Amino acid sequence: MAEQSFHVAVVGATGAVGQQMLDTLDRLDFPIKTIKLLSSKRSAGKKISFKGEELTVEEAKPESFDGVQLALFSAGGSVSKALAPEAVKRGAIVVDNTSAYRMDNEVPLVVPEVNEDALDDHKGIIANPNCSTIQMVAALEPIRKEYGISKLIVSTYQAVSGAGTEAVDEMYEQSRQILDGEDIDPKVLPVSGDEKHYQIAFNAVPQIDVFTENGFTFEEMKMINETKKITGDSSMNVAATCVRLPVETGHSESIYIEVEKDGLSTDKVKQLMEKAPGVTLQDKPEEQLYPLASDAKGKDDIFVGRIRQDLDEKNGFHLWVVADNLLKGAALNSVQIAFSLVQKGLLK
Amino acid sequence: MAEQSFHVAVVGATGAVGQQMLDTLDRLDFPIKTIKLLSSKRSAGKKISFKGEELTVEEAKPESFDGVQLALFSAGGSVSKALAPEAVKRGAIVVDNTSAYRMDNEVPLVVPEVNEDALDDHKGIIANPNCSTIQMVAALEPIRKEYGISKLIVSTYQAVSGAGTEAVDEMYEQSRQILDGEDIDPKVLPVSGDEKHYQIAFNAVPQIDVFTENGFTFEEMKMINETKKITGDSSMNVAATCVRLPVETGHSESIYIEVEKDGLSTDKVKQLMEKAPGVTLQDKPEEQLYPLASDAKGKDDIFVGRIRQDLDEKNGFHLWVVADNLLKGAALNSVQIAFSLVQKGLLK
């Protein structure tokens, strides 16, 4: 039987994540019959090469999705809100990398290593979780499945590429200005749409996304709410503090968990990580081996190390989890969802 | 009555902390009769100006302390081990900024805002705590005193100046090399004396000081053990994950605490911080006001913000605490101890 192949559209093809989606589709050899690159009006007309062919980016419109079977969206929440339903209406399955539909009860929020079967109930749109959530839940799932997690406290060390290419440019430009003793003029970070902008070069900024009423930022609330939705475990206590760093790509996370069942040890956590799909254990303190953002960049895996049992709480464990926020945190996870859809026979 | 003044020695006068000690003694007008600048053999002969006078740094030897009443040590643990007892033998009180004596039962470990009265029992040597510990315990003390703290989990975001001037130089040089597309050759960080060295520019490195047997680093164990000693509360559960960032000066900390007594609220924590000595509250999410390392540099205060009640645990609170690691984290705290000694009539 000839392998099926599909009509694919990538919305937001010119952005940081869109580029990684194209690279990942190519690299993992997703079965593509035709591919259409779509974007906002502003970026339409740009040329992008894919598998050696030069393609012109078109403005995304409802009609753009005629005949499309799989549409990967990563062009901001408002584009997804406006066009994802149009794509579905025309018969496409949408994998949406924005936050637009993540907490929608009708929309599965999927990390294939954790809840692939949630895809079975899709109604056309599937949401890709927030970057910082994906790497955390995928790394913790083998522990959660076997021991249960009652409490999870995470402090993040997040890269600027999560805020887009403008943020990356600002970080590098600002770094050079500071090295040269020049004045800086922050305009993008921490949140391009928020009122104030702060120095990111040689700094640590405890704000990602805007603030909510309860004092947590939206990024922190995403980690809290999405973790509960993906795992299906709403009784888990989750808290997050999200911090932006002058790192281009690669989110790091300092995670503390308390498990429900007795008997877990540092060695057992290491064994679980060694067997976990998509996870690489990097944990040899005696050789100074631990995950680093600089090593994780460009890699598909989630790296886990610094695994320690708490000194007081026998069911408490500390971990350091690092992944490429544009790959496993975004593009790779979206493409993995697409592969799962194919494998399950859901993509028609 | 004429104010008393004292014969002072600064050991490690040419280092990053030593320089800040001299600045702080000058700026806070510590009553100095004479001052002697001491260092290792390597740095002896250097000239340093103090209060408009050019002083020559001398090699620290036992006899250097003849006639000295107060000796501020910050030249590394081995120098303190060798010479602090010699200084005491000659009648000086030593305030030691290294880790050499911190966990010694005979040596008070002092943050004046927390346990000034521990000075009363000194036997000649007083230890200045680790930088990351000082800002944390000083900020938390008003909460601990009134509500008790049962659990404390901290993830740090630490500046390179804590690892000395060589580390600062390496960070800036490496940043420029990366911006210029050149190869880098890490030689100092994360720990100059350890086997392997990693990129610090545009990275986050989860190792400060060498590893101990239990998988925690010495820096993490310092935070755990020193917090218990300073507060006198050995039943408090404390855990730390210490991470080095490409920030020159200013340690940030993401802290989670659980208090023992019911009734604490976010507003009450803010009120306690507003009244806390040496603490400045910076917490207005609606105006994007929160502590930043870039703002804290060069300031004496500890800055506290991002105060949030945990969403599940009513006695759980999250805070973001930032301070200049060379000032409150080192030099300022040492000089504050010296002032406390004067005020208590202990310096003779």
Contacts between the chains, C-beta under 8 A, distances in Angstrom:
chain1	res1	chain2	res2	distance
A	151	B	312	8.0
A	151	B	313	8.0
A	153	B	153	5.9
A	153	B	256	5.3
A	155	B	155	3.8
A	155	B	241	7.9
A	155	B	254	3.9
A	157	B	157	7.2
A	157	B	204	4.4
A	157	B	243	6.6
A	157	B	245	7.7
A	172	B	179	6.4
A	175	B	175	5.8
A	175	B	179	6.2
A	175	B	202	8.0
A	176	B	179	5.4
A	179	B	172	6.4
A	179	B	175	6.2
A	179	B	176	5.4
A	179	B	179	7.4
A	190	B	288	7.8
A	194	B	288	6.3
A	195	B	287	7.9
A	195	B	288	6.3
A	196	B	287	7.6
A	196	B	288	4.5
A	198	B	288	7.9
A	198	B	292	6.2
A	198	B	294	7.3
A	199	B	292	7.6
A	199	B	294	4.9
A	202	B	246	6.1
A	202	B	247	5.4
A	202	B	248	5.8
A	202	B	294	7.3
A	203	B	247	6.1
A	203	B	292	6.2
A	203	B	293	5.5
A	203	B	294	4.6
A	204	B	157	4.4
A	204	B	245	5.9
A	204	B	247	6.1
A	204	B	252	4.8
A	204	B	292	7.5
A	204	B	293	5.5
A	205	B	292	6.4
A	206	B	252	7.3
A	206	B	254	7.5
A	206	B	290	5.5
A	206	B	291	7.6
A	206	B	292	8.0
A	206	B	305	7.7
A	206	B	306	5.4
A	206	B	320	4.8
A	207	B	288	6.5
A	207	B	290	6.6
A	211	B	285	4.0
A	211	B	286	7.0
A	211	B	288	7.7
A	214	B	308	7.0
A	214	B	311	7.2
A	215	B	266	6.7
A	215	B	285	5.6
A	215	B	306	7.4
A	215	B	307	7.2
A	215	B	308	4.2
A	215	B	309	8.0
A	216	B	308	6.0
A	216	B	311	7.6
A	224	B	311	6.8
A	237	B	310	7.6
A	237	B	311	7.9
A	237	B	312	3.8
A	237	B	313	6.4
A	238	B	312	7.7
A	239	B	256	6.9
A	239	B	310	5.4
A	239	B	311	6.6
A	239	B	312	7.4
A	239	B	316	7.4
A	239	B	318	6.5
A	241	B	155	7.9
A	241	B	254	4.4
A	241	B	306	6.9
A	241	B	318	5.9
A	241	B	320	6.9
A	243	B	157	6.6
A	243	B	252	7.6
A	243	B	254	6.9
A	245	B	157	7.7
A	245	B	204	5.9
A	245	B	245	6.2
A	245	B	246	7.9
A	246	B	202	6.1
A	246	B	245	7.9
A	246	B	246	5.8
A	247	B	202	5.4
A	247	B	203	6.1
A	247	B	204	6.1
A	248	B	202	5.8
A	252	B	204	4.8
A	252	B	206	7.3
A	252	B	243	7.6
A	254	B	155	3.9
A	254	B	206	7.5
A	254	B	241	4.4
A	254	B	243	6.9
A	254	B	254	7.7
A	256	B	153	5.3
A	256	B	239	6.9
A	256	B	256	7.9
A	266	B	215	6.7
A	285	B	211	4.0
A	285	B	215	5.6
A	286	B	211	7.0
A	287	B	195	7.9
A	287	B	196	7.6
A	288	B	190	7.8
A	288	B	194	6.3
A	288	B	195	6.3
A	288	B	196	4.5
A	288	B	198	7.9
A	288	B	207	6.5
A	288	B	211	7.6
A	290	B	206	5.5
A	290	B	207	6.6
A	291	B	206	7.7
A	292	B	198	6.2
A	292	B	199	7.6
A	292	B	203	6.2
A	292	B	204	7.5
A	292	B	205	6.4
A	292	B	206	8.0
A	293	B	203	5.5
A	293	B	204	5.5
A	294	B	198	7.3
A	294	B	199	4.9
A	294	B	202	7.3
A	294	B	203	4.6
A	305	B	206	7.7
A	306	B	206	5.4
A	306	B	215	7.4
A	306	B	241	6.9
A	307	B	215	7.2
A	308	B	214	7.0
A	308	B	215	4.2
A	308	B	216	6.0
A	309	B	215	8.0
A	310	B	237	7.6
A	310	B	239	5.5
A	311	B	214	7.2
A	311	B	216	7.6
A	311	B	224	6.8
A	311	B	237	7.9
A	311	B	239	6.6
A	312	B	151	8.0
A	312	B	237	3.8
A	312	B	238	7.7
A	312	B	239	7.4
A	313	B	151	7.9
A	313	B	237	6.4
A	316	B	239	7.4
A	318	B	239	6.5
A	318	B	241	5.9
A	320	B	206	4.9
A	320	B	241	6.9
